[in-house]
């Protein structure tokens, strides 16, 4: 083998040395940041019961980033999309694909609490940044909290607690709770029980069925026999549609008041029709909040997506806002982990739901609203609880 040697001119050598010297004074991340795209791994439900929820989160997140100029911290964005199928058994495998195969800079997801906890474990094991735009599972910002885990939505405890306070303030003492037999259902009911008990109320019965079953006849028969003063429920998506319609068809709507976490009627009203009219729920978002930010967001989302915004869209949008604020602070340097986390912790989000901050456990501290279904809207009635913070039980950061 013959090796050829080419002599460089003195001018060429000096030029090369100068370029090398200049490069040595630039941080490595600066060059990388100008070239590489930031990868966002969207692990959301794009099929099944929660498909509409996942779609709104996705499109509103992209809207927020588009409003930020289509970049985060000056860097272009690459979206890596994966359907989580709302299947906890596949959660870890799917999250690992995004982290180890696709090497995403941020994991973003999901709706189902069981899948979210699989994502929390993967994010913790790999020290990957995770932002949860919906799932309210308590452990994510409770016992499993970590500096790299943020949530832009709610904890399951929060809307339940708020509704419990409302029911107790009305003098109701005997309640029955209904949900799916999974983490979100249990935690929502626990929140309601705590808020209800603070005013002297008691949940006397809990009726649960496996997720995602929607055969409610046996439960409705029990409600009719027990005759509680109020029924609290946690359902979302297709399950919420069927429960509300079945409840009315069973003749219970006019005899036993039905209340719930806002997901019962958010994004489901068109399908629920007349059966939903008059239902009251508590949530961190409502129609008719009369906030400039909400009005501009609704108009922009309607233009971009061709449909009205809901709470899931708000949460997706605020995920984009959180990412934009954090990455702007570090000029797109995803490797500047501590400054990035510090910036995200300190941000005050100007949200369509109203301004909110994050707790030490990285869960929103936010107002919860009492809403009533009027026509096609979950109309604002009053502030049920002001600046409600999740207790973050078990979180060592709190």
C-alpha positions as CSV (number, residue, x, y, z in Angstrom):
1,X,0.0,0.0,0.0
2,X,1.4,3.4,-1.0
3,X,0.7,6.4,1.2
4,X,0.7,9.7,-0.5
5,X,1.8,12.9,1.3
6,X,0.7,16.3,0.0
7,X,2.5,19.3,1.2
8,X,0.3,22.2,2.3
9,X,1.3,25.8,1.8
10,X,2.2,28.0,4.7
11,X,-1.0,30.0,4.2
12,X,-3.1,26.9,4.3
13,X,-1.5,25.6,7.5
14,X,-2.0,28.9,9.2
15,X,-5.6,29.0,8.1
16,X,-6.2,25.6,9.5
17,X,-4.5,26.4,12.8
18,X,-6.6,29.6,13.1
19,X,-9.8,27.7,12.5
20,X,-8.9,25.1,15.1
21,X,-8.0,27.7,17.7
22,X,-11.3,29.5,17.1
23,X,-13.3,26.3,17.5
24,X,-11.6,25.5,20.7
25,X,-13.1,28.6,22.3
26,X,-16.7,27.7,21.3
27,X,-18.6,25.3,23.6
28,X,-19.3,22.0,22.0
29,X,-23.0,22.3,22.4
30,X,-23.0,25.6,20.4
31,X,-22.0,23.8,17.2
32,X,-24.3,20.9,17.9
33,X,-27.2,23.1,18.7
34,X,-26.9,24.9,15.4
35,X,-27.0,21.7,13.4
36,X,-29.0,19.0,15.1
37,X,-32.8,19.1,15.5
38,X,-34.4,18.7,19.0
39,X,-36.2,15.4,19.0
40,X,-39.6,15.3,20.7
41,X,-40.9,11.8,21.2
42,X,-44.7,12.0,21.2
43,X,-46.0,8.8,22.9
44,X,-49.8,9.4,22.8
45,X,-53.0,7.4,22.1
46,X,-53.7,7.8,18.4
47,X,-56.2,5.0,18.3
48,X,-58.8,3.5,20.7
49,X,-60.8,5.1,23.5
50,X,-58.5,8.1,24.0
51,X,-57.6,8.8,20.4
52,X,-59.4,12.1,20.2
53,X,-57.5,13.2,23.4
54,X,-54.1,12.3,22.0
55,X,-54.9,14.1,18.7
56,X,-55.8,17.3,20.5
57,X,-52.7,17.2,22.7
58,X,-50.4,16.6,19.6
59,X,-51.9,19.3,17.5
60,X,-52.0,22.0,20.2
61,X,-48.4,21.2,21.2
62,X,-47.4,21.8,17.6
63,X,-49.4,25.0,17.6
64,X,-47.5,26.4,20.6
65,X,-44.2,25.6,18.9
66,X,-45.3,27.1,15.7
67,X,-46.2,30.3,17.6
68,X,-42.7,30.2,19.0
69,X,-41.3,30.4,15.4
70,X,-41.3,26.7,14.8
71,X,-38.1,26.3,16.8
72,X,-37.2,25.7,20.5
73,X,-34.2,27.7,21.7
74,X,-33.3,28.5,18.1
75,X,-33.2,24.8,17.0
76,X,-35.5,23.1,14.6
77,X,-37.8,20.3,15.8
78,X,-38.2,16.7,14.8
79,X,-41.3,15.0,16.0
80,X,-41.1,11.2,16.5
81,X,-44.7,9.9,16.9
82,X,-45.6,6.6,18.5
83,X,-49.1,5.2,19.3
84,X,-49.2,4.0,22.9
85,X,-52.5,2.3,22.3
86,X,-53.4,3.1,25.9
87,X,-51.8,-0.3,26.7
88,X,-49.8,-0.4,30.0
89,X,-48.2,-3.7,29.1
90,X,-46.5,-2.1,26.1
91,X,-45.6,1.1,27.9
92,X,-42.0,0.4,28.8
93,X,-41.2,-1.2,25.5
94,X,-42.6,1.7,23.5
95,X,-40.9,4.3,25.7
96,X,-37.6,2.5,25.4
97,X,-37.9,2.6,21.6
98,X,-38.1,6.4,21.7
99,X,-35.3,6.7,24.2
100,X,-32.8,4.1,23.0
101,X,-33.6,3.7,19.3
102,X,-34.8,7.2,18.4
103,X,-32.7,9.0,21.0
104,X,-35.3,11.6,21.7
105,X,-34.4,14.7,23.8
106,X,-37.8,14.8,25.4
107,X,-40.4,12.1,26.1
108,X,-43.9,13.6,25.9
109,X,-46.9,11.6,27.0
110,X,-49.4,10.3,27.8
111,X,-53.1,10.1,28.6
112,X,-53.5,6.7,30.4
113,X,-52.0,6.7,33.9
114,X,-50.8,3.1,33.7
115,X,-48.8,3.9,30.5
116,X,-47.5,7.1,32.0
117,X,-46.0,5.2,34.9
118,X,-44.1,3.0,32.5
119,X,-42.8,6.1,30.9
120,X,-41.8,7.6,34.3
121,X,-39.7,4.5,35.0
122,X,-38.0,4.6,31.6
123,X,-37.3,8.3,32.0
124,X,-35.9,7.8,35.4
125,X,-33.8,4.8,34.4
126,X,-32.3,6.7,31.4
127,X,-32.3,10.2,32.9
128,X,-34.5,11.4,30.0
129,X,-36.6,14.6,30.2
130,X,-40.3,13.7,30.5
131,X,-43.3,16.0,30.2
132,X,-46.7,14.6,31.0
133,X,-49.5,16.5,29.1
134,X,-52.4,14.6,30.6
135,X,-52.1,11.5,32.8
136,X,-52.8,12.5,36.4
137,X,-51.3,9.5,38.2
138,X,-50.3,10.7,41.6
139,X,-47.0,8.9,41.8
140,X,-45.5,10.8,38.8
141,X,-45.3,13.9,40.9
142,X,-45.5,12.0,44.2
143,X,-43.5,9.0,45.3
144,X,-41.8,8.7,41.8
145,X,-41.1,12.4,41.4
146,X,-37.7,13.4,39.9
147,X,-36.0,16.5,38.6
148,X,-36.4,15.4,35.0
149,X,-40.2,14.7,35.3
150,X,-42.7,17.5,34.7
151,X,-46.5,17.6,34.3
152,X,-48.5,20.3,32.6
153,X,-52.0,19.0,33.4
154,X,-53.2,18.0,36.8
155,X,-53.0,15.2,39.4
156,X,-56.0,12.8,39.6
157,X,-56.5,14.0,43.2
158,X,-57.0,17.7,42.2
159,X,-60.4,17.7,40.3
160,X,-61.8,15.1,42.7
161,X,-60.9,17.1,45.7
162,X,-62.4,20.2,44.2
163,X,-65.7,18.4,43.4
164,X,-65.7,17.0,46.9
165,X,-65.5,20.5,48.4
166,X,-68.3,21.7,46.2
167,X,-70.6,18.8,47.1
168,X,-69.9,19.2,50.8
169,X,-70.6,22.9,50.7
170,X,-74.1,22.1,49.3
171,X,-74.8,20.1,52.4
172,X,-74.7,16.7,50.7
173,X,-73.6,13.9,53.1
174,X,-74.0,10.5,51.4
175,X,-72.2,9.8,48.1
176,X,-71.5,6.9,45.8
177,X,-68.5,6.8,43.5
178,X,-68.1,5.1,40.1
179,X,-65.1,4.6,37.9
180,X,-62.8,2.2,36.1
181,X,-60.7,0.0,38.4
182,X,-57.4,1.5,37.6
183,X,-55.0,4.2,39.1
184,X,-56.7,7.2,37.7
185,X,-60.1,6.1,39.0
186,X,-58.9,5.2,42.4
187,X,-57.0,8.5,42.8
188,X,-59.8,10.6,41.6
189,X,-62.2,9.0,44.0
190,X,-59.7,9.4,46.8
191,X,-59.5,13.1,46.1
192,X,-63.3,13.4,46.1
193,X,-63.5,11.5,49.4
194,X,-60.9,13.8,51.0
195,X,-62.7,17.0,49.8
196,X,-66.1,15.6,50.7
197,X,-65.0,14.5,54.1
198,X,-63.6,18.0,54.9
199,X,-67.2,19.2,54.9
200,X,-68.7,16.3,56.7
201,X,-69.6,14.0,53.8
202,X,-68.9,10.3,53.3
203,X,-68.5,8.1,50.3
204,X,-70.5,5.0,51.3
205,X,-70.0,2.9,48.2
206,X,-67.4,2.6,45.4
207,X,-68.5,0.8,42.2
208,X,-65.7,-0.1,39.9
209,X,-65.3,-2.0,36.6
210,X,-62.3,-3.1,34.6
211,X,-60.8,-0.6,32.1
212,X,-62.0,-0.1,29.4
213,X,-65.3,-2.0,29.9
214,X,-68.5,0.1,29.3
215,X,-71.2,-2.3,30.4
216,X,-72.8,-0.2,33.1
217,X,-76.2,-1.8,33.6
218,X,-75.3,-3.6,36.9
219,X,-73.8,-0.4,38.3
220,X,-76.8,1.7,37.4
221,X,-79.1,-0.9,39.0
222,X,-77.1,-0.6,42.2
223,X,-77.2,3.2,42.2
224,X,-81.0,3.1,41.8
225,X,-81.3,0.7,44.8
226,X,-78.9,2.6,47.1
227,X,-80.3,6.1,46.3
228,X,-77.3,8.2,47.4
229,X,-77.5,12.0,47.6
230,X,-74.9,12.4,44.9
231,X,-72.9,10.2,42.5
232,X,-69.3,11.1,41.7
233,X,-67.7,9.6,38.7
234,X,-64.4,9.6,36.8
235,X,-64.6,8.5,33.2
236,X,-63.1,10.0,30.0
237,X,-63.4,9.5,26.2
238,X,-65.8,6.8,24.9
239,X,-66.5,5.5,28.4
240,X,-67.7,8.9,29.5
241,X,-70.0,9.2,26.6
242,X,-71.7,5.9,27.2
243,X,-71.9,6.3,31.0
244,X,-73.7,9.7,30.7
245,X,-76.1,8.4,28.1
246,X,-76.8,5.2,30.0
247,X,-77.3,7.1,33.3
248,X,-80.0,9.3,31.7
249,X,-81.6,6.4,29.9
250,X,-81.9,4.5,33.2
251,X,-84.0,7.4,34.6
252,X,-81.4,8.4,37.2
253,X,-80.5,11.9,35.8
254,X,-83.6,13.5,37.4
255,X,-83.4,11.6,40.7
256,X,-79.8,11.2,41.7
257,X,-77.4,14.1,40.9
258,X,-74.4,13.1,38.9
259,X,-71.2,15.0,39.2
260,X,-67.6,14.3,38.2
261,X,-64.1,15.3,37.3
262,X,-64.3,17.5,34.2
263,X,-63.2,14.7,31.8
264,X,-66.7,13.3,32.1
265,X,-68.0,16.1,29.8
266,X,-64.8,17.5,28.2
267,X,-64.4,16.6,24.5
268,X,-67.5,14.4,24.8
269,X,-70.5,16.7,24.7
270,X,-71.4,16.4,21.1
271,X,-71.6,12.6,21.4
272,X,-73.5,12.8,24.7
273,X,-76.1,15.1,23.4
274,X,-79.1,15.9,25.6
275,X,-78.1,13.4,28.3
276,X,-75.2,15.7,29.4
277,X,-77.2,18.9,29.7
278,X,-77.0,20.4,33.2
279,X,-74.2,18.1,34.4
280,X,-71.7,19.8,36.8
281,X,-68.0,18.9,36.9
282,X,-64.8,20.5,38.2
283,X,-61.7,21.0,36.2
284,X,-58.8,23.4,35.6
285,X,-60.4,24.7,32.4
286,X,-63.9,25.8,31.4
287,X,-65.8,27.5,28.6
288,X,-66.4,31.3,29.1
289,X,-63.3,32.1,31.3
290,X,-63.1,35.5,29.6
291,X,-59.3,35.5,29.5
292,X,-57.5,37.2,26.5
293,X,-55.1,34.3,26.3
294,X,-58.0,31.8,26.1
295,X,-59.7,33.7,23.3
296,X,-56.6,34.0,21.2
297,X,-55.7,30.3,21.8
298,X,-59.2,29.1,20.9
299,X,-59.2,31.1,17.6
300,X,-55.7,29.8,16.7
301,X,-56.6,26.2,17.5
302,X,-59.8,26.4,15.6
303,X,-58.0,27.7,12.5
304,X,-55.2,25.2,12.8
305,X,-57.2,22.1,13.6
306,X,-60.6,22.9,12.3
307,X,-62.4,22.1,15.5
308,X,-62.9,23.6,19.0
309,X,-60.3,23.4,21.7
310,X,-60.8,21.5,24.9
311,X,-58.8,20.8,28.1
312,X,-56.6,18.3,26.3
313,X,-55.7,20.9,23.7
314,X,-54.9,23.4,26.5
315,X,-52.6,20.9,28.2
316,X,-50.8,20.1,24.9
317,X,-50.4,23.8,24.2
318,X,-49.0,24.4,27.6
319,X,-46.5,21.6,27.2
320,X,-45.3,23.5,24.2
321,X,-45.1,26.7,26.2
322,X,-43.1,25.0,29.0
323,X,-40.6,23.6,26.5
324,X,-40.3,26.9,24.7
325,X,-39.6,28.7,28.0
326,X,-37.1,26.2,29.3
327,X,-35.2,25.8,26.0
328,X,-35.1,29.6,25.4
329,X,-33.4,30.0,28.7
330,X,-30.5,27.7,27.7
331,X,-30.5,28.7,24.0
332,X,-31.5,25.3,22.9
333,X,-28.7,23.5,24.7
334,X,-30.4,20.2,25.9
335,X,-27.1,19.2,27.5
336,X,-27.3,22.1,30.0
337,X,-29.6,19.9,32.2
338,X,-29.5,21.8,35.5
339,X,-30.1,25.3,34.0
340,X,-32.9,23.8,31.8
341,X,-34.6,22.2,34.8
342,X,-34.2,25.3,36.8
343,X,-35.8,27.4,34.1
344,X,-38.7,25.1,33.7
345,X,-39.3,25.0,37.5
346,X,-39.5,28.8,37.7
347,X,-41.7,29.5,34.7
348,X,-45.1,31.0,35.1
349,X,-47.2,29.7,32.2
350,X,-49.7,32.2,30.7
351,X,-52.2,29.5,29.9
352,X,-55.6,29.6,28.4
353,X,-56.8,28.1,31.7
354,X,-55.3,31.1,33.6
355,X,-51.8,31.6,34.7
356,X,-50.2,28.8,36.8
357,X,-46.9,27.9,38.3
358,X,-45.3,24.5,39.1
359,X,-45.0,23.0,42.6
360,X,-41.7,21.7,43.9
361,X,-42.9,18.3,42.7
362,X,-43.4,19.8,39.2
363,X,-47.2,19.6,39.2
364,X,-49.3,22.7,38.2
365,X,-50.6,24.9,41.1
366,X,-53.8,26.1,39.5
367,X,-57.4,27.2,39.9
368,X,-60.2,24.6,39.6
369,X,-63.5,25.7,38.2
370,X,-67.0,24.5,38.7
371,X,-68.6,24.1,35.3
372,X,-72.2,23.3,34.1
373,X,-73.1,21.9,30.7
374,X,-75.1,24.4,28.7
375,X,-75.7,23.5,25.1
376,X,-72.3,22.5,23.6
377,X,-70.2,24.1,26.4
378,X,-68.9,23.4,29.9
379,X,-69.8,26.9,31.1
380,X,-67.8,28.5,33.9
381,X,-69.9,28.8,37.1
382,X,-67.4,29.7,39.8
383,X,-63.9,29.1,41.1
384,X,-64.3,25.9,43.1
385,X,-60.8,26.0,44.7
386,X,-58.2,28.8,44.2
387,X,-54.5,27.8,43.4
388,X,-55.0,24.2,44.4
389,X,-51.7,22.3,44.8
390,X,-51.5,18.5,44.9
391,X,-50.1,17.2,48.2
392,X,-47.4,15.3,46.4
393,X,-47.3,12.6,49.0
394,X,-44.1,10.7,49.0
395,X,-42.1,13.2,46.8
396,X,-38.7,13.9,48.3
397,X,-38.4,17.1,46.3
398,X,-41.5,18.6,47.8
